[in-house]
Amino acid sequence: MNSVRNIVVLTGAGISAESGIATFRGPGGLWEGHRVEDVCTPEALAHDPALVHRFYDLRRAALATVEPNAAHHALARLDREWRGELLIVTQNVDDLHERAGTRRLLHMHGALQSALCAACGERRHWIDALPVGSRCDACGAAALRPDIVFFGEMPYRMERIETALAQADLFVSIGTSGAVYPAAGFVQLADACGADTLELNLERSTGSDSFAETRLGRAGELVPAWVEAVLGAA
Ligand code: NAD
């Protein structure tokens, strides 16, 4: 642990599960009762924008009813106290990392509380419902959509993330099933560039075999213990 200076952490829906936010692959492979294809693809947005907007309106509204849990708070502590390089990359679209106080954070799949103009690419902080046809302040087009990276779209800030992975001494994946690419491939990239790799998850995931070590359990217990150990060894 003494030689660790650069850490990259990847989080997925599992880190927010103990806060009461459903994971992606809930019972029957549905996300909050919907097939992923119906709410999380560009085709779905084109064919039934009202359904897609309403789905994310409900997810956005639900943020007011949840709080960061011990795992989010532990990563915020790591961010405050870790003197080396740190990048926390989340696949989550909730705002629980920010609300816990994490600053060195990237949302690679977008954010519920952001609206994106499909015409000019401008973004706006958005906390209420987002009706279909809402106008962009910058270009005037009635083209605001949820700022969510759908399947088939390029995740945000990939260059920055890949640079951090290439320089990492330690890559830690928390609460992710390893089923969604390119995030599922981060462990191979980090490993190939010489990083140690650790997975913290409730159960073994699709990607477990690629990690040097997997610890099984709830994020609310595993993450605070890991952060305590990393800071203690620094
Ligand atoms: P996923 O649902 O595919 O996998 C979640 C993983 O977390 C599973 O392996 C599960 O075993 C594990 N898990 C469940 N409860 C846990 C706990 N208490 N502690 C530790 N691990 C636990 O999620 P994913 O891999 O992040 O899927 C990616 C997509 O899901 C992303 O694109 C993301 O945007 C979207 N999503 C986000 C949210 C959110 O923002 N909170 C919620 C649902 C889906």
Boltz pocket constraint, residues with backbone or C-beta under 6 A from the ligand:
constraints:
  - pocket:
      binder: B
      contacts: [[A, 11], [A, 12], [A, 13], [A, 14], [A, 15], [A, 16], [A, 17], [A, 18], [A, 21], [A, 22], [A, 23], [A, 24], [A, 25], [A, 26], [A, 31], [A, 91], [A, 92], [A, 93], [A, 94], [A, 109], [A, 149], [A, 174], [A, 175], [A, 176], [A, 177], [A, 178], [A, 179], [A, 180], [A, 200], [A, 201], [A, 202], [A, 203], [A, 204], [A, 205], [A, 217], [A, 218], [A, 219], [A, 220]]
      max_distance: 6.0
